[in-house]
Amino acid sequence: MSEITQLVIALVLFFLLDRFLKPYVLRKWLGVVLAAAGVVGCVVAGQNRLLGVDLGLLSVFAVAIGVGLFMTRRRFE
């Protein structure tokens, strides 16, 4: 799978999570877990691929999505 396709999938996933995930606690903890898993994945995964998906790139997307969810956790209150 190309990097552009992976980027588009990550952006669509972020958009859907940002719009439809409304509970404060769920946004907060999913953001923390995604950010932490992304940081660990950036260190551990490197340039490895799993089923055609670049795990290093996926880790960077996880950090971005996690931080985005965490920073806007009170959006729907």
PyMOL Python script that loads the backbone (N, CA, C, O; Angstrom):
from pymol import cmd

cmd.read_pdbstr("""\
ATOM      1  N   MET A   1       0.847  -1.167   0.000  1.00  0.00           N
ATOM      2  CA  MET A   1       0.000   0.000   0.000  1.00  0.00           C
ATOM      3  C   MET A   1       0.898   1.238   0.000  1.00  0.00           C
ATOM      4  O   MET A   1       1.874   1.295   0.747  1.00  0.00           O
ATOM      5  N   SER A   2       0.577   2.209  -0.819  1.00  0.00           N
ATOM      6  CA  SER A   2       1.425   3.395  -0.921  1.00  0.00           C
ATOM      7  C   SER A   2       1.234   4.320   0.281  1.00  0.00           C
ATOM      8  O   SER A   2       0.245   4.225   1.009  1.00  0.00           O
ATOM      9  N   GLU A   3       2.194   5.206   0.469  1.00  0.00           N
ATOM     10  CA  GLU A   3       2.140   6.132   1.595  1.00  0.00           C
ATOM     11  C   GLU A   3       0.978   7.106   1.460  1.00  0.00           C
ATOM     12  O   GLU A   3       0.391   7.513   2.462  1.00  0.00           O
ATOM     13  N   ILE A   4       0.643   7.482   0.233  1.00  0.00           N
ATOM     14  CA  ILE A   4      -0.479   8.398   0.009  1.00  0.00           C
ATOM     15  C   ILE A   4      -1.784   7.745   0.449  1.00  0.00           C
ATOM     16  O   ILE A   4      -2.613   8.388   1.093  1.00  0.00           O
ATOM     17  N   THR A   5      -1.969   6.483   0.109  1.00  0.00           N
ATOM     18  CA  THR A   5      -3.163   5.759   0.519  1.00  0.00           C
ATOM     19  C   THR A   5      -3.240   5.656   2.033  1.00  0.00           C
ATOM     20  O   THR A   5      -4.313   5.818   2.613  1.00  0.00           O
ATOM     21  N   GLN A   6      -2.119   5.390   2.671  1.00  0.00           N
ATOM     22  CA  GLN A   6      -2.095   5.310   4.123  1.00  0.00           C
ATOM     23  C   GLN A   6      -2.428   6.658   4.746  1.00  0.00           C
ATOM     24  O   GLN A   6      -3.131   6.714   5.756  1.00  0.00           O
ATOM     25  N   LEU A   7      -1.938   7.738   4.163  1.00  0.00           N
ATOM     26  CA  LEU A   7      -2.230   9.077   4.652  1.00  0.00           C
ATOM     27  C   LEU A   7      -3.721   9.389   4.539  1.00  0.00           C
ATOM     28  O   LEU A   7      -4.312   9.937   5.469  1.00  0.00           O
ATOM     29  N   VAL A   8      -4.317   9.050   3.427  1.00  0.00           N
ATOM     30  CA  VAL A   8      -5.745   9.305   3.223  1.00  0.00           C
ATOM     31  C   VAL A   8      -6.576   8.506   4.219  1.00  0.00           C
ATOM     32  O   VAL A   8      -7.532   9.036   4.785  1.00  0.00           O
ATOM     33  N   ILE A   9      -6.232   7.251   4.439  1.00  0.00           N
ATOM     34  CA  ILE A   9      -6.953   6.425   5.403  1.00  0.00           C
ATOM     35  C   ILE A   9      -6.823   7.004   6.808  1.00  0.00           C
ATOM     36  O   ILE A   9      -7.804   7.041   7.552  1.00  0.00           O
ATOM     37  N   ALA A  10      -5.634   7.452   7.179  1.00  0.00           N
ATOM     38  CA  ALA A  10      -5.431   8.042   8.510  1.00  0.00           C
ATOM     39  C   ALA A  10      -6.221   9.338   8.662  1.00  0.00           C
ATOM     40  O   ALA A  10      -6.800   9.579   9.721  1.00  0.00           O
ATOM     41  N   LEU A  11      -6.258  10.167   7.642  1.00  0.00           N
ATOM     42  CA  LEU A  11      -7.019  11.412   7.718  1.00  0.00           C
ATOM     43  C   LEU A  11      -8.516  11.158   7.826  1.00  0.00           C
ATOM     44  O   LEU A  11      -9.205  11.846   8.579  1.00  0.00           O
ATOM     45  N   VAL A  12      -9.025  10.187   7.089  1.00  0.00           N
ATOM     46  CA  VAL A  12     -10.443   9.834   7.184  1.00  0.00           C
ATOM     47  C   VAL A  12     -10.758   9.286   8.571  1.00  0.00           C
ATOM     48  O   VAL A  12     -11.784   9.632   9.156  1.00  0.00           O
ATOM     49  N   LEU A  13      -9.879   8.431   9.101  1.00  0.00           N
ATOM     50  CA  LEU A  13     -10.080   7.896  10.444  1.00  0.00           C
ATOM     51  C   LEU A  13     -10.077   9.006  11.487  1.00  0.00           C
ATOM     52  O   LEU A  13     -10.913   9.013  12.390  1.00  0.00           O
ATOM     53  N   PHE A  14      -9.134   9.948  11.367  1.00  0.00           N
ATOM     54  CA  PHE A  14      -9.084  11.066  12.304  1.00  0.00           C
ATOM     55  C   PHE A  14     -10.353  11.909  12.212  1.00  0.00           C
ATOM     56  O   PHE A  14     -10.908  12.303  13.238  1.00  0.00           O
ATOM     57  N   PHE A  15     -10.818  12.189  10.996  1.00  0.00           N
ATOM     58  CA  PHE A  15     -12.031  12.975  10.821  1.00  0.00           C
ATOM     59  C   PHE A  15     -13.231  12.292  11.463  1.00  0.00           C
ATOM     60  O   PHE A  15     -14.021  12.937  12.152  1.00  0.00           O
ATOM     61  N   LEU A  16     -13.368  10.979  11.238  1.00  0.00           N
ATOM     62  CA  LEU A  16     -14.497  10.251  11.807  1.00  0.00           C
ATOM     63  C   LEU A  16     -14.432  10.205  13.336  1.00  0.00           C
ATOM     64  O   LEU A  16     -15.446  10.402  14.005  1.00  0.00           O
ATOM     65  N   LEU A  17     -13.253   9.948  13.885  1.00  0.00           N
ATOM     66  CA  LEU A  17     -13.117   9.936  15.341  1.00  0.00           C
ATOM     67  C   LEU A  17     -13.381  11.314  15.929  1.00  0.00           C
ATOM     68  O   LEU A  17     -14.030  11.428  16.969  1.00  0.00           O
ATOM     69  N   ASP A  18     -12.893  12.348  15.286  1.00  0.00           N
ATOM     70  CA  ASP A  18     -13.047  13.701  15.800  1.00  0.00           C
ATOM     71  C   ASP A  18     -14.506  14.153  15.780  1.00  0.00           C
ATOM     72  O   ASP A  18     -14.944  14.863  16.685  1.00  0.00           O
ATOM     73  N   ARG A  19     -15.245  13.758  14.781  1.00  0.00           N
ATOM     74  CA  ARG A  19     -16.642  14.188  14.655  1.00  0.00           C
ATOM     75  C   ARG A  19     -17.618  13.354  15.479  1.00  0.00           C
ATOM     76  O   ARG A  19     -18.562  13.902  16.047  1.00  0.00           O
ATOM     77  N   PHE A  20     -17.409  12.038  15.553  1.00  0.00           N
ATOM     78  CA  PHE A  20     -18.426  11.175  16.133  1.00  0.00           C
ATOM     79  C   PHE A  20     -18.102  10.623  17.518  1.00  0.00           C
ATOM     80  O   PHE A  20     -18.968  10.017  18.149  1.00  0.00           O
ATOM     81  N   LEU A  21     -16.893  10.814  18.001  1.00  0.00           N
ATOM     82  CA  LEU A  21     -16.523  10.350  19.342  1.00  0.00           C
ATOM     83  C   LEU A  21     -16.742  11.513  20.304  1.00  0.00           C
ATOM     84  O   LEU A  21     -15.919  12.426  20.380  1.00  0.00           O
ATOM     85  N   LYS A  22     -17.868  11.477  21.049  1.00  0.00           N
ATOM     86  CA  LYS A  22     -18.262  12.629  21.839  1.00  0.00           C
ATOM     87  C   LYS A  22     -17.971  12.538  23.336  1.00  0.00           C
ATOM     88  O   LYS A  22     -17.675  13.577  23.926  1.00  0.00           O
ATOM     89  N   PRO A  23     -18.031  11.393  23.989  1.00  0.00           N
ATOM     90  CA  PRO A  23     -17.823  11.379  25.442  1.00  0.00           C
ATOM     91  C   PRO A  23     -16.407  11.840  25.832  1.00  0.00           C
ATOM     92  O   PRO A  23     -15.409  11.413  25.252  1.00  0.00           O
ATOM     93  N   TYR A  24     -16.361  12.726  26.834  1.00  0.00           N
ATOM     94  CA  TYR A  24     -15.096  13.316  27.289  1.00  0.00           C
ATOM     95  C   TYR A  24     -14.093  12.247  27.709  1.00  0.00           C
ATOM     96  O   TYR A  24     -12.938  12.274  27.283  1.00  0.00           O
ATOM     97  N   VAL A  25     -14.527  11.315  28.535  1.00  0.00           N
ATOM     98  CA  VAL A  25     -13.603  10.303  29.074  1.00  0.00           C
ATOM     99  C   VAL A  25     -13.053   9.421  27.960  1.00  0.00           C
ATOM    100  O   VAL A  25     -11.868   9.086  27.966  1.00  0.00           O
ATOM    101  N   LEU A  26     -13.891   9.045  27.015  1.00  0.00           N
ATOM    102  CA  LEU A  26     -13.443   8.188  25.911  1.00  0.00           C
ATOM    103  C   LEU A  26     -12.455   8.927  25.004  1.00  0.00           C
ATOM    104  O   LEU A  26     -11.460   8.346  24.571  1.00  0.00           O
ATOM    105  N   ARG A  27     -12.725  10.206  24.715  1.00  0.00           N
ATOM    106  CA  ARG A  27     -11.787  10.993  23.903  1.00  0.00           C
ATOM    107  C   ARG A  27     -10.447  11.142  24.612  1.00  0.00           C
ATOM    108  O   ARG A  27      -9.388  11.035  23.994  1.00  0.00           O
ATOM    109  N   LYS A  28     -10.510  11.389  25.916  1.00  0.00           N
ATOM    110  CA  LYS A  28      -9.279  11.596  26.686  1.00  0.00           C
ATOM    111  C   LYS A  28      -8.420  10.341  26.698  1.00  0.00           C
ATOM    112  O   LYS A  28      -7.234  10.398  26.371  1.00  0.00           O
ATOM    113  N   TRP A  29      -9.004   9.213  27.072  1.00  0.00           N
ATOM    114  CA  TRP A  29      -8.204   7.999  27.220  1.00  0.00           C
ATOM    115  C   TRP A  29      -7.803   7.393  25.886  1.00  0.00           C
ATOM    116  O   TRP A  29      -6.716   6.825  25.778  1.00  0.00           O
ATOM    117  N   LEU A  30      -8.647   7.499  24.869  1.00  0.00           N
ATOM    118  CA  LEU A  30      -8.237   7.024  23.547  1.00  0.00           C
ATOM    119  C   LEU A  30      -7.098   7.880  23.017  1.00  0.00           C
ATOM    120  O   LEU A  30      -6.184   7.361  22.377  1.00  0.00           O
ATOM    121  N   GLY A  31      -7.136   9.181  23.272  1.00  0.00           N
ATOM    122  CA  GLY A  31      -6.047  10.062  22.877  1.00  0.00           C
ATOM    123  C   GLY A  31      -4.747   9.710  23.575  1.00  0.00           C
ATOM    124  O   GLY A  31      -3.690   9.672  22.944  1.00  0.00           O
ATOM    125  N   VAL A  32      -4.820   9.451  24.881  1.00  0.00           N
ATOM    126  CA  VAL A  32      -3.619   9.091  25.642  1.00  0.00           C
ATOM    127  C   VAL A  32      -3.051   7.765  25.142  1.00  0.00           C
ATOM    128  O   VAL A  32      -1.843   7.642  24.940  1.00  0.00           O
ATOM    129  N   VAL A  33      -3.916   6.780  24.945  1.00  0.00           N
ATOM    130  CA  VAL A  33      -3.452   5.455  24.502  1.00  0.00           C
ATOM    131  C   VAL A  33      -2.855   5.525  23.103  1.00  0.00           C
ATOM    132  O   VAL A  33      -1.802   4.935  22.856  1.00  0.00           O
ATOM    133  N   LEU A  34      -3.503   6.230  22.184  1.00  0.00           N
ATOM    134  CA  LEU A  34      -2.967   6.343  20.826  1.00  0.00           C
ATOM    135  C   LEU A  34      -1.638   7.085  20.806  1.00  0.00           C
ATOM    136  O   LEU A  34      -0.718   6.689  20.091  1.00  0.00           O
ATOM    137  N   ALA A  35      -1.530   8.156  21.581  1.00  0.00           N
ATOM    138  CA  ALA A  35      -0.271   8.911  21.614  1.00  0.00           C
ATOM    139  C   ALA A  35       0.857   8.064  22.198  1.00  0.00           C
ATOM    140  O   ALA A  35       1.966   8.049  21.663  1.00  0.00           O
ATOM    141  N   ALA A  36       0.578   7.363  23.290  1.00  0.00           N
ATOM    142  CA  ALA A  36       1.607   6.525  23.919  1.00  0.00           C
ATOM    143  C   ALA A  36       1.998   5.361  23.005  1.00  0.00           C
ATOM    144  O   ALA A  36       3.183   5.064  22.850  1.00  0.00           O
ATOM    145  N   ALA A  37       1.015   4.708  22.405  1.00  0.00           N
ATOM    146  CA  ALA A  37       1.311   3.597  21.498  1.00  0.00           C
ATOM    147  C   ALA A  37       2.077   4.088  20.273  1.00  0.00           C
ATOM    148  O   ALA A  37       2.954   3.389  19.765  1.00  0.00           O
ATOM    149  N   GLY A  38       1.751   5.273  19.805  1.00  0.00           N
ATOM    150  CA  GLY A  38       2.466   5.829  18.657  1.00  0.00           C
ATOM    151  C   GLY A  38       3.910   6.140  18.972  1.00  0.00           C
ATOM    152  O   GLY A  38       4.795   5.880  18.157  1.00  0.00           O
ATOM    153  N   VAL A  39       4.164   6.699  20.159  1.00  0.00           N
ATOM    154  CA  VAL A  39       5.544   7.002  20.547  1.00  0.00           C
ATOM    155  C   VAL A  39       6.350   5.717  20.686  1.00  0.00           C
ATOM    156  O   VAL A  39       7.482   5.638  20.208  1.00  0.00           O
ATOM    157  N   VAL A  40       5.776   4.718  21.333  1.00  0.00           N
ATOM    158  CA  VAL A  40       6.465   3.427  21.465  1.00  0.00           C
ATOM    159  C   VAL A  40       6.677   2.801  20.094  1.00  0.00           C
ATOM    160  O   VAL A  40       7.739   2.241  19.822  1.00  0.00           O
ATOM    161  N   GLY A  41       5.675   2.895  19.233  1.00  0.00           N
ATOM    162  CA  GLY A  41       5.796   2.340  17.885  1.00  0.00           C
ATOM    163  C   GLY A  41       6.852   3.033  17.051  1.00  0.00           C
ATOM    164  O   GLY A  41       7.530   2.391  16.248  1.00  0.00           O
ATOM    165  N   CYS A  42       7.001   4.340  17.231  1.00  0.00           N
ATOM    166  CA  CYS A  42       8.042   5.065  16.496  1.00  0.00           C
ATOM    167  C   CYS A  42       9.428   4.574  16.871  1.00  0.00           C
ATOM    168  O   CYS A  42      10.320   4.504  16.026  1.00  0.00           O
ATOM    169  N   VAL A  43       9.603   4.238  18.127  1.00  0.00           N
ATOM    170  CA  VAL A  43      10.909   3.767  18.592  1.00  0.00           C
ATOM    171  C   VAL A  43      11.137   2.310  18.189  1.00  0.00           C
ATOM    172  O   VAL A  43      12.227   1.949  17.747  1.00  0.00           O
ATOM    173  N   VAL A  44      10.129   1.492  18.338  1.00  0.00           N
ATOM    174  CA  VAL A  44      10.283   0.043  18.134  1.00  0.00           C
ATOM    175  C   VAL A  44      10.129  -0.363  16.667  1.00  0.00           C
ATOM    176  O   VAL A  44      10.913  -1.168  16.163  1.00  0.00           O
ATOM    177  N   ALA A  45       9.134   0.183  15.985  1.00  0.00           N
ATOM    178  CA  ALA A  45       8.782  -0.311  14.650  1.00  0.00           C
ATOM    179  C   ALA A  45       9.790   0.081  13.579  1.00  0.00           C
ATOM    180  O   ALA A  45      10.180  -0.757  12.767  1.00  0.00           O
ATOM    181  N   GLY A  46      10.214   1.331  13.562  1.00  0.00           N
ATOM    182  CA  GLY A  46      11.142   1.767  12.519  1.00  0.00           C
ATOM    183  C   GLY A  46      10.496   1.721  11.153  1.00  0.00           C
ATOM    184  O   GLY A  46       9.401   2.253  10.967  1.00  0.00           O
ATOM    185  N   GLN A  47      11.151   1.096  10.198  1.00  0.00           N
ATOM    186  CA  GLN A  47      10.650   1.017   8.828  1.00  0.00           C
ATOM    187  C   GLN A  47      10.073  -0.354   8.494  1.00  0.00           C
ATOM    188  O   GLN A  47      10.040  -0.741   7.326  1.00  0.00           O
ATOM    189  N   ASN A  48       9.627  -1.080   9.486  1.00  0.00           N
ATOM    190  CA  ASN A  48       9.042  -2.403   9.255  1.00  0.00           C
ATOM    191  C   ASN A  48       7.672  -2.279   8.599  1.00  0.00           C
ATOM    192  O   ASN A  48       6.982  -1.269   8.741  1.00  0.00           O
ATOM    193  N   ARG A  49       7.297  -3.335   7.875  1.00  0.00           N
ATOM    194  CA  ARG A  49       5.991  -3.380   7.214  1.00  0.00           C
ATOM    195  C   ARG A  49       5.238  -4.614   7.687  1.00  0.00           C
ATOM    196  O   ARG A  49       5.820  -5.677   7.906  1.00  0.00           O
ATOM    197  N   LEU A  50       3.937  -4.447   7.837  1.00  0.00           N
ATOM    198  CA  LEU A  50       3.054  -5.545   8.208  1.00  0.00           C
ATOM    199  C   LEU A  50       1.856  -5.507   7.269  1.00  0.00           C
ATOM    200  O   LEU A  50       1.084  -4.549   7.295  1.00  0.00           O
ATOM    201  N   LEU A  51       1.691  -6.519   6.453  1.00  0.00           N
ATOM    202  CA  LEU A  51       0.613  -6.605   5.466  1.00  0.00           C
ATOM    203  C   LEU A  51       0.588  -5.389   4.541  1.00  0.00           C
ATOM    204  O   LEU A  51      -0.483  -4.920   4.156  1.00  0.00           O
ATOM    205  N   GLY A  52       1.756  -4.887   4.189  1.00  0.00           N
ATOM    206  CA  GLY A  52       1.865  -3.767   3.268  1.00  0.00           C
ATOM    207  C   GLY A  52       1.732  -2.401   3.907  1.00  0.00           C
ATOM    208  O   GLY A  52       1.798  -1.388   3.210  1.00  0.00           O
ATOM    209  N   VAL A  53       1.546  -2.349   5.229  1.00  0.00           N
ATOM    210  CA  VAL A  53       1.393  -1.072   5.928  1.00  0.00           C
ATOM    211  C   VAL A  53       2.705  -0.745   6.633  1.00  0.00           C
ATOM    212  O   VAL A  53       3.246  -1.574   7.366  1.00  0.00           O
ATOM    213  N   ASP A  54       3.212   0.457   6.410  1.00  0.00           N
ATOM    214  CA  ASP A  54       4.446   0.909   7.044  1.00  0.00           C
ATOM    215  C   ASP A  54       4.148   1.223   8.513  1.00  0.00           C
ATOM    216  O   ASP A  54       3.407   2.161   8.804  1.00  0.00           O
ATOM    217  N   LEU A  55       4.715   0.451   9.435  1.00  0.00           N
ATOM    218  CA  LEU A  55       4.411   0.603  10.854  1.00  0.00           C
ATOM    219  C   LEU A  55       4.967   1.898  11.436  1.00  0.00           C
ATOM    220  O   LEU A  55       4.372   2.461  12.354  1.00  0.00           O
ATOM    221  N   GLY A  56       6.077   2.374  10.930  1.00  0.00           N
ATOM    222  CA  GLY A  56       6.620   3.651  11.394  1.00  0.00           C
ATOM    223  C   GLY A  56       5.696   4.804  11.045  1.00  0.00           C
ATOM    224  O   GLY A  56       5.453   5.684  11.871  1.00  0.00           O
ATOM    225  N   LEU A  57       5.185   4.801   9.834  1.00  0.00           N
ATOM    226  CA  LEU A  57       4.250   5.833   9.398  1.00  0.00           C
ATOM    227  C   LEU A  57       2.941   5.732  10.174  1.00  0.00           C
ATOM    228  O   LEU A  57       2.355   6.750  10.545  1.00  0.00           O
ATOM    229  N   LEU A  58       2.488   4.521  10.416  1.00  0.00           N
ATOM    230  CA  LEU A  58       1.283   4.304  11.207  1.00  0.00           C
ATOM    231  C   LEU A  58       1.462   4.823  12.627  1.00  0.00           C
ATOM    232  O   LEU A  58       0.518   5.351  13.214  1.00  0.00           O
ATOM    233  N   SER A  59       2.645   4.683  13.177  1.00  0.00           N
ATOM    234  CA  SER A  59       2.930   5.185  14.519  1.00  0.00           C
ATOM    235  C   SER A  59       2.883   6.710  14.564  1.00  0.00           C
ATOM    236  O   SER A  59       2.369   7.291  15.521  1.00  0.00           O
ATOM    237  N   VAL A  60       3.412   7.349  13.543  1.00  0.00           N
ATOM    238  CA  VAL A  60       3.361   8.809  13.487  1.00  0.00           C
ATOM    239  C   VAL A  60       1.910   9.290  13.403  1.00  0.00           C
ATOM    240  O   VAL A  60       1.538  10.266  14.054  1.00  0.00           O
ATOM    241  N   PHE A  61       1.099   8.606  12.604  1.00  0.00           N
ATOM    242  CA  PHE A  61      -0.318   8.953  12.517  1.00  0.00           C
ATOM    243  C   PHE A  61      -1.013   8.746  13.860  1.00  0.00           C
ATOM    244  O   PHE A  61      -1.857   9.554  14.245  1.00  0.00           O
ATOM    245  N   ALA A  62      -0.673   7.685  14.572  1.00  0.00           N
ATOM    246  CA  ALA A  62      -1.291   7.408  15.874  1.00  0.00           C
ATOM    247  C   ALA A  62      -0.970   8.523  16.868  1.00  0.00           C
ATOM    248  O   ALA A  62      -1.835   8.927  17.646  1.00  0.00           O
ATOM    249  N   VAL A  63       0.258   9.017  16.847  1.00  0.00           N
ATOM    250  CA  VAL A  63       0.622  10.128  17.740  1.00  0.00           C
ATOM    251  C   VAL A  63      -0.205  11.358  17.392  1.00  0.00           C
ATOM    252  O   VAL A  63      -0.742  12.015  18.283  1.00  0.00           O
ATOM    253  N   ALA A  64      -0.312  11.671  16.113  1.00  0.00           N
ATOM    254  CA  ALA A  64      -1.052  12.862  15.689  1.00  0.00           C
ATOM    255  C   ALA A  64      -2.538  12.753  16.043  1.00  0.00           C
ATOM    256  O   ALA A  64      -3.130  13.712  16.539  1.00  0.00           O
ATOM    257  N   ILE A  65      -3.127  11.614  15.794  1.00  0.00           N
ATOM    258  CA  ILE A  65      -4.546  11.417  16.109  1.00  0.00           C
ATOM    259  C   ILE A  65      -4.763  11.462  17.618  1.00  0.00           C
ATOM    260  O   ILE A  65      -5.721  12.073  18.092  1.00  0.00           O
ATOM    261  N   GLY A  66      -3.879  10.819  18.371  1.00  0.00           N
ATOM    262  CA  GLY A  66      -4.005  10.813  19.829  1.00  0.00           C
ATOM    263  C   GLY A  66      -3.884  12.196  20.432  1.00  0.00           C
ATOM    264  O   GLY A  66      -4.666  12.559  21.311  1.00  0.00           O
ATOM    265  N   VAL A  67      -2.925  12.966  19.977  1.00  0.00           N
ATOM    266  CA  VAL A  67      -2.762  14.331  20.492  1.00  0.00           C
ATOM    267  C   VAL A  67      -3.956  15.192  20.083  1.00  0.00           C
ATOM    268  O   VAL A  67      -4.426  16.012  20.871  1.00  0.00           O
ATOM    269  N   GLY A  68      -4.440  15.013  18.876  1.00  0.00           N
ATOM    270  CA  GLY A  68      -5.615  15.766  18.428  1.00  0.00           C
ATOM    271  C   GLY A  68      -6.844  15.467  19.259  1.00  0.00           C
ATOM    272  O   GLY A  68      -7.580  16.383  19.625  1.00  0.00           O
ATOM    273  N   LEU A  69      -7.080  14.200  19.566  1.00  0.00           N
ATOM    274  CA  LEU A  69      -8.213  13.836  20.408  1.00  0.00           C
ATOM    275  C   LEU A  69      -8.045  14.367  21.828  1.00  0.00           C
ATOM    276  O   LEU A  69      -9.001  14.858  22.428  1.00  0.00           O
ATOM    277  N   PHE A  70      -6.839  14.269  22.358  1.00  0.00           N
ATOM    278  CA  PHE A  70      -6.605  14.716  23.726  1.00  0.00           C
ATOM    279  C   PHE A  70      -6.752  16.231  23.855  1.00  0.00           C
ATOM    280  O   PHE A  70      -7.309  16.717  24.839  1.00  0.00           O
ATOM    281  N   MET A  71      -6.265  16.966  22.885  1.00  0.00           N
ATOM    282  CA  MET A  71      -6.337  18.426  22.965  1.00  0.00           C
ATOM    283  C   MET A  71      -7.765  18.953  22.806  1.00  0.00           C
ATOM    284  O   MET A  71      -8.084  20.025  23.320  1.00  0.00           O
ATOM    285  N   THR A  72      -8.617  18.222  22.109  1.00  0.00           N
ATOM    286  CA  THR A  72     -10.012  18.660  21.915  1.00  0.00           C
ATOM    287  C   THR A  72     -10.976  17.791  22.706  1.00  0.00           C
ATOM    288  O   THR A  72     -12.109  17.575  22.273  1.00  0.00           O
ATOM    289  N   ARG A  73     -10.548  17.291  23.853  1.00  0.00           N
ATOM    290  CA  ARG A  73     -11.362  16.353  24.621  1.00  0.00           C
ATOM    291  C   ARG A  73     -12.630  16.992  25.187  1.00  0.00           C
ATOM    292  O   ARG A  73     -13.611  16.278  25.396  1.00  0.00           O
ATOM    293  N   ARG A  74     -12.659  18.285  25.441  1.00  0.00           N
ATOM    294  CA  ARG A  74     -13.832  18.959  25.994  1.00  0.00           C
ATOM    295  C   ARG A  74     -14.664  19.650  24.909  1.00  0.00           C
ATOM    296  O   ARG A  74     -15.437  20.562  25.206  1.00  0.00           O
ATOM    297  N   ARG A  75     -14.514  19.236  23.701  1.00  0.00           N
ATOM    298  CA  ARG A  75     -15.169  19.885  22.564  1.00  0.00           C
ATOM    299  C   ARG A  75     -16.697  19.824  22.651  1.00  0.00           C
ATOM    300  O   ARG A  75     -17.364  20.782  22.260  1.00  0.00           O
ATOM    301  N   PHE A  76     -17.256  18.747  23.144  1.00  0.00           N
ATOM    302  CA  PHE A  76     -18.701  18.560  23.128  1.00  0.00           C
ATOM    303  C   PHE A  76     -19.341  18.800  24.483  1.00  0.00           C
ATOM    304  O   PHE A  76     -20.476  18.375  24.701  1.00  0.00           O
ATOM    305  N   GLU A  77     -18.658  19.462  25.396  1.00  0.00           N
ATOM    306  CA  GLU A  77     -19.262  19.751  26.702  1.00  0.00           C
ATOM    307  C   GLU A  77     -19.908  21.106  26.703  1.00  0.00           C
ATOM    308  O   GLU A  77     -20.468  21.522  27.718  1.00  0.00           O
TER     309      GLU A  77
END
""", "prot")
cmd.dss("prot")
cmd.show_as("cartoon", "prot")
cmd.util.cbc("prot")
cmd.orient("prot")
